[in-house]
Amino acid sequence: MARLLSSALLLLLMLCGGQARADSCGITPANVVFPSVSSISPGPVYASSTFKITCTWTATDVLTGLLTPNATICLNLGAGSGNASTTATTSRQLSSGSLRVNYNLYTDATYAPAKIWGGWTGTTTSGNGIVFTMTKSGGPGSLDRFVTIYGKLEADSTLSSLSVGPDNLNLASNFGAGSAVMNYQFALLGLLGCLVPQTVAIPFTVSAPVINDCNINIGNLAFPQSRLLTAAVRTTSSLSVTCSKDTAYRITLGAGTYGASTTARRMRNTGTAETVDYMVSSGLDGASWGDGTGGTVAVTGTGTGVAQAMTVYGMVPAQNTPSPGDYKDTVTATVSF
C-alpha cells in the first residue's frame, strides 16, 4: 500500500509542475523611444513603454486550471546590440556605427542602480530580473499583466562628445532572443519560480534621435557712472556659447531697440527721450559687432560640445553730454548653426 501511495504522489507532483499541456504565456513588447535629444542637453532625458503579458489556462483535461493556477513570469534582459560590452550592463549604450551614448532601462521611476532591469546570466545585473506570479481562479481563461519599463539617457560626456553633423543622428539598441527573454512556468503553488521554464523572446528596440543644437547666454553691458562724456567710457561682459561638437556656428548682434543700424546703436533715456551713442565689439575698440554686413563683423566658431566663453566689449565714445539719468538699450544676440 505504501508503494502505491508513493507512486500516486509522484504522479500528482508531475501533473502540478509539468508543462505538457496547452497553457501558455505571451508578451507584447513596445519600443522605448526617447524624444529628440540635444547633444548639449543639460540634464538626463527620459522615456518609457509598457509591455503586456498574457497567460492563458485551457481545459485540456479535468486537472488543467485547477491544480496549476499559478504562472510565474521571469523577464530577463541582457546587454542589447548597442552595448560596447556583452556583460557590463550597469550602463548600457545606444549606438550608431562607432558612436555610443550611455542610457539604461529601469523597473521603476526612481532610476536607482538597484532598479536597473537585468536578470541575464553572466552580466553585471544578473540579479535584477523582473519576477512575478499570475494566479488564475475559477478554471480556464486568461489574465493580463502590464509592466512599465523606464528609460533614462544620461547627459554625460558620451552625449556631449557626439559629432552629430547636419543631418542629426539616430542611435539605437536592439533586443531579442539573444538578449531579452520571458521565461514562464505553470505550477500548483508557484514555488518553483522559473526553474524549468518555457521561453519566449522579447523583441523590441530602444532608440534616441540626437539633434544638432546650440545655446547662447550673454551678460548685460553695464557702463560705469559718468558726469561728462568728454572721453570714451568702456566696459565688458561675458558671452557663453555651447554648440554640438564640430558644429559651425555664427553669432550676430542686432541693432538694438533705439539704434538706426548695427553701426549706430543708441541708448535712450525713457524719461527725456535723449540718446547716447555706443558701440559693441568682439575686441577692444574693434569693429562693430553686427551681422557681418555694412562694415560690421559676426563672430564664428566651431562647437566642442561644452561651453565656450568670449568677451563682449562696450564703448561709449566722446560726445555731447545729455541730461543725467539712466540710458538703456536692448540688443538681441543670435547664434546660427
Phi, psi and omega per residue, in radians:
M1 nan -0.725 3.130
A2 -1.075 -0.677 3.132
R3 -1.137 -0.693 3.134
L4 -1.171 -0.676 3.116
L5 -1.129 -0.700 3.125
S6 -1.089 -0.735 3.134
S7 -1.130 -0.693 3.126
A8 -1.139 -0.700 3.121
L9 -1.123 -0.743 3.122
L10 -1.079 -0.730 3.123
L11 -1.107 -0.696 3.131
L12 -1.100 -0.746 3.120
L13 -1.115 -0.689 3.125
M14 -1.115 -0.682 3.113
L15 -1.173 -0.599 -3.098
C16 -1.241 -0.665 -3.011
G17 -1.847 -0.105 -3.030
G18 -1.284 2.838 3.141
Q19 -1.972 0.105 -3.032
A20 -1.418 1.117 3.108
R21 -2.793 -3.088 -2.976
A22 -1.593 -0.028 3.092
D23 -1.028 2.435 -3.076
S24 -2.715 2.838 3.060
C25 -2.262 2.515 3.070
G26 -2.317 2.870 -3.120
I27 -2.355 2.403 3.043
T28 -1.992 1.722 -3.116
P29 -1.420 2.930 3.064
A30 -2.372 2.433 3.139
N31 -1.096 2.586 3.037
V32 -1.739 1.940 -3.049
V33 -2.067 1.982 3.080
F34 -1.300 2.552 3.019
P35 -1.172 2.978 3.132
S36 -0.895 2.248 -3.050
V37 -1.939 2.119 3.010
S38 -1.269 2.345 3.130
S39 -1.200 -0.188 3.077
I40 -1.980 0.464 -3.135
S41 -0.979 2.328 -3.134
P42 -1.358 -0.185 -3.104
G43 -2.618 2.975 -3.120
P44 -1.059 2.775 3.090
V45 -2.082 2.467 -2.988
Y46 -2.120 2.680 3.056
A47 -2.692 2.885 3.091
S48 -2.670 2.845 3.012
S49 -2.654 2.848 -3.086
T50 -2.129 2.259 3.080
F51 -1.739 2.465 3.106
K52 -1.910 2.158 3.091
I53 -1.909 2.227 3.140
T54 -2.148 2.153 3.051
C55 -1.988 2.423 -3.059
T56 -2.190 2.241 3.050
W57 -1.825 2.203 -3.113
T58 -2.082 2.580 -3.071
A59 -1.545 1.407 3.082
T60 -1.503 -0.336 3.036
D61 -2.728 3.129 -3.029
V62 -1.164 -0.389 -3.098
L63 -1.543 -0.478 -3.032
T64 -1.060 2.272 3.139
G65 1.472 -0.103 3.123
L66 -1.904 -0.822 -3.119
L67 -1.664 -0.168 3.107
T68 -2.256 1.142 -3.076
P69 -1.445 -0.131 -3.053
N70 -1.843 2.252 3.036
A71 -2.032 2.000 3.097
T72 -1.584 2.253 -3.086
I73 -1.975 2.298 3.078
C74 -2.200 2.006 3.112
L75 -1.791 2.030 -3.037
N76 -2.086 2.341 -3.062
L77 -2.184 2.342 3.083
G78 -1.746 -2.554 -2.987
A79 -1.420 -0.684 -3.026
G80 1.576 2.793 -3.027
S81 -1.211 -0.387 -3.091
G82 -1.438 -0.213 -3.019
N83 -1.206 2.510 3.021
A84 -1.266 -0.436 -3.121
S85 -2.233 2.544 3.097
T86 -1.519 -0.145 -3.096
T87 -2.044 -0.474 -3.106
A88 -1.488 1.803 -3.075
T89 -2.073 0.078 3.034
T90 -1.185 -0.323 2.930
S91 -2.462 2.031 3.103
R92 -1.685 2.907 -3.137
Q93 -2.280 2.534 2.859
L94 -1.659 2.625 -3.066
S95 -2.425 2.725 2.950
S96 -2.479 1.772 -2.993
G97 1.113 -2.206 3.135
S98 -1.547 -0.074 -3.123
L99 -1.479 2.385 -3.128
R100 -2.417 2.622 3.070
V101 -2.391 2.498 -3.065
N102 -1.378 2.449 3.044
Y103 -2.744 3.093 2.929
N104 -2.787 2.926 3.113
L105 -1.998 2.423 -3.024
Y106 -2.246 2.784 -3.128
T107 -1.607 -0.166 2.989
D108 -2.648 3.047 -3.005
A109 -1.509 0.238 2.987
T110 -1.385 -0.390 -3.127
Y111 0.962 0.552 3.107
A112 -1.358 2.593 3.124
P113 -0.935 -0.619 -3.133
A114 -1.203 -0.249 -3.113
K115 -1.765 0.168 3.036
I116 -1.123 2.262 3.121
W117 -1.242 2.200 3.130
G118 -2.536 -2.256 3.132
G119 1.756 -0.107 -3.104
W120 -1.437 2.230 -3.109
T121 -1.028 2.339 3.086
G122 1.579 -0.058 3.114
T123 -1.750 2.949 -3.108
T124 -1.332 -0.099 3.057
T125 -2.113 0.608 -3.056
S126 -1.119 -0.392 -3.137
G127 -1.575 0.120 -3.002
N128 -1.919 0.586 3.101
G129 -1.237 2.826 3.066
I130 -1.674 2.082 -3.079
V131 -2.257 2.291 3.059
F132 -2.719 2.893 -3.126
T133 -2.117 2.360 3.043
M134 -1.879 2.241 -3.063
T135 -2.035 2.156 -3.121
K136 -1.770 2.323 3.045
S137 -2.068 2.707 3.026
G138 1.437 0.306 3.042
G139 1.643 -2.811 -3.029
P140 -1.011 2.709 3.121
G141 2.604 -2.960 -3.080
S142 -2.255 2.692 3.026
L143 -2.292 2.522 3.072
D144 -1.969 2.577 3.016
R145 -2.399 2.350 -3.126
F146 -1.916 2.280 -3.122
V147 -2.128 2.124 3.116
T148 -1.636 2.320 3.111
I149 -1.913 2.364 -3.056
Y150 -1.987 2.231 3.127
G151 -1.882 2.493 3.093
K152 -2.379 2.088 3.095
L153 -1.777 2.183 -3.006
E154 -1.391 2.414 3.031
A155 -1.609 1.239 -3.099
D156 -2.076 -2.891 -3.069
S157 -1.169 -0.413 3.093
T158 -1.179 -0.493 3.090
L159 -1.430 -0.878 -3.064
S160 -1.174 -0.404 -3.121
S161 -1.530 -0.004 3.123
L162 -1.203 2.289 3.006
S163 -1.554 1.666 -2.943
V164 -1.270 -0.787 -3.109
G165 1.459 2.954 -3.045
P166 -1.191 -0.376 -3.075
D167 -1.695 0.102 -3.107
N168 1.131 3.119 -3.094
L169 -2.254 2.648 2.943
N170 -2.184 1.976 -3.127
L171 -1.831 2.535 -3.043
A172 -2.652 2.857 2.972
S173 -2.489 2.258 -3.095
N174 -1.785 2.494 3.103
F175 -2.166 2.655 3.134
G176 -3.016 -2.591 -3.022
A177 -0.995 -0.567 -3.109
G178 -1.545 0.008 -3.072
S179 -2.608 -0.105 3.118
A180 -2.669 2.046 -3.128
V181 -2.418 2.674 2.958
M182 -1.901 2.080 2.992
N183 -1.732 2.470 3.095
Y184 -2.530 2.671 -3.140
Q185 -2.604 2.322 3.064
F186 -1.616 2.449 -3.126
A187 -2.760 2.946 -3.138
L188 -1.186 -0.859 -3.049
L189 -1.965 -0.156 -3.112
G190 1.333 0.284 -3.061
L191 -1.452 -0.297 -3.102
L192 -1.373 -0.197 -3.088
G193 1.089 -2.304 3.088
C194 -1.965 0.794 -3.041
L195 -1.168 -0.781 3.130
V196 -2.225 1.302 -2.910
P197 -1.586 2.867 2.763
Q198 -1.522 2.628 -3.040
T199 -2.207 2.327 3.094
V200 -2.242 2.316 3.103
A201 -1.230 2.642 3.079
I202 -2.056 1.564 3.140
P203 -1.454 2.114 3.049
F204 -2.777 2.921 -3.094
T205 -2.229 2.463 2.958
V206 -1.887 2.248 -3.081
S207 -2.489 2.753 3.113
A208 -2.610 2.136 2.980
P209 -1.421 2.111 -3.140
V210 -1.823 2.173 -2.994
I211 -1.893 2.698 2.992
N212 -1.178 2.435 -3.071
D213 -2.740 2.741 3.020
C214 -2.491 2.540 2.994
N215 -2.241 2.576 3.132
I216 -2.357 2.415 3.058
N217 -2.346 2.369 -3.102
I218 -2.408 2.386 3.128
G219 -1.486 2.826 3.131
N220 -1.255 2.529 2.989
L221 -1.566 1.940 -3.110
A222 -1.982 1.876 3.131
F223 -1.351 2.553 3.106
P224 -1.209 2.797 3.092
Q225 -1.100 2.435 -3.138
S226 -2.389 2.402 3.093
R227 -1.468 -0.732 -3.130
L228 -2.296 2.601 3.112
L229 -1.867 0.865 3.133
T230 -1.505 -0.145 3.085
A231 -2.497 2.791 -3.102
A232 -1.089 2.490 3.059
V233 -2.060 2.299 -3.027
R234 -2.180 2.737 3.033
T235 -2.770 2.991 3.105
T236 -2.422 2.829 2.952
S237 -2.542 3.078 -3.090
S238 -1.957 2.519 3.050
L239 -2.161 2.408 3.106
S240 -2.199 2.252 3.103
V241 -2.188 2.312 3.097
T242 -2.145 2.079 -3.137
C243 -2.266 2.688 3.083
S244 -0.939 2.590 -3.100
K245 -0.976 2.348 3.098
D246 1.171 0.288 3.102
T247 -1.622 2.144 3.089
A248 -1.288 2.355 3.131
Y249 -2.308 2.846 -3.128
R250 -2.490 2.165 -3.096
I251 -1.890 2.176 3.118
T252 -2.117 2.704 3.070
L253 -2.095 2.432 3.119
G254 -1.365 3.081 -3.108
A255 -1.316 -0.306 -3.085
G256 1.675 2.990 -3.100
T257 -1.178 -0.652 -3.005
Y258 -1.950 -0.006 -3.085
G259 -1.410 2.570 3.059
A260 -1.339 -0.526 3.134
S261 -2.850 3.107 3.133
T262 -1.249 -0.197 3.050
T263 -1.796 0.036 -3.130
A264 -2.451 1.065 3.127
R265 -1.377 2.634 3.142
R266 -2.471 2.461 2.920
M267 -1.684 2.616 -3.041
R268 -2.226 2.467 2.979
N269 -1.504 1.934 -3.037
T270 -1.186 -0.313 3.122
G271 -1.429 -0.672 -3.065
T272 -1.919 -0.205 -3.085
A273 1.219 0.120 3.050
E274 -1.247 2.737 -3.099
T275 -2.243 2.797 3.060
V276 -2.259 2.232 3.094
D277 -1.287 2.539 3.062
Y278 -2.686 2.907 -3.136
M279 -2.257 2.645 3.012
V280 -2.223 2.337 -3.109
S281 -2.529 2.905 3.119
S282 -1.620 -0.076 3.086
G283 -2.459 2.766 -3.106
L284 -0.983 2.077 3.141
D285 0.939 0.552 -3.122
G286 -1.471 -3.026 3.115
A287 -1.121 2.660 -3.110
S288 -1.058 2.339 3.116
W289 -1.479 1.954 -3.115
G290 -2.384 -2.170 -3.131
D291 -2.004 0.207 3.105
G292 1.580 0.035 3.107
T293 -2.009 2.869 3.068
G294 1.051 0.592 3.125
G295 1.489 0.046 3.105
T296 -1.622 2.965 3.093
V297 -2.111 2.690 2.959
A298 -2.058 2.549 -3.118
V299 -1.628 2.265 -3.135
T300 -2.119 2.806 3.113
G301 -3.036 -3.038 3.135
T302 -2.239 2.303 -3.090
G303 -1.180 2.640 3.108
T304 -2.052 -0.081 -3.061
G305 1.607 -0.211 3.087
V306 -2.243 2.957 -3.062
A307 -1.151 2.418 3.040
Q308 -2.060 2.223 -3.063
A309 -1.769 2.563 3.035
M310 -2.584 2.850 -3.083
T311 -1.783 2.403 3.048
V312 -1.844 2.242 -3.075
Y313 -1.879 2.298 3.077
G314 -2.070 2.510 3.123
M315 -2.515 2.293 2.941
V316 -1.772 1.932 -3.112
P317 -1.272 2.858 3.081
A318 -1.035 2.380 -3.104
Q319 -2.899 3.033 3.087
N320 -1.067 2.389 -3.094
T321 -1.454 2.123 3.133
P322 -1.442 -3.020 3.115
S323 -1.115 2.615 3.079
P324 -1.058 2.619 3.121
G325 2.662 -3.125 3.107
D326 -1.630 2.226 3.139
Y327 -2.001 2.245 -3.031
K328 -2.397 2.762 3.025
D329 -2.645 2.764 3.085
T330 -2.152 2.151 -3.123
V331 -2.042 2.372 3.129
T332 -1.678 2.208 3.053
A333 -1.743 2.325 -3.099
T334 -2.220 2.302 3.034
V335 -1.909 2.201 3.111
S336 -1.918 2.492 -3.104
F337 -2.653 nan nan
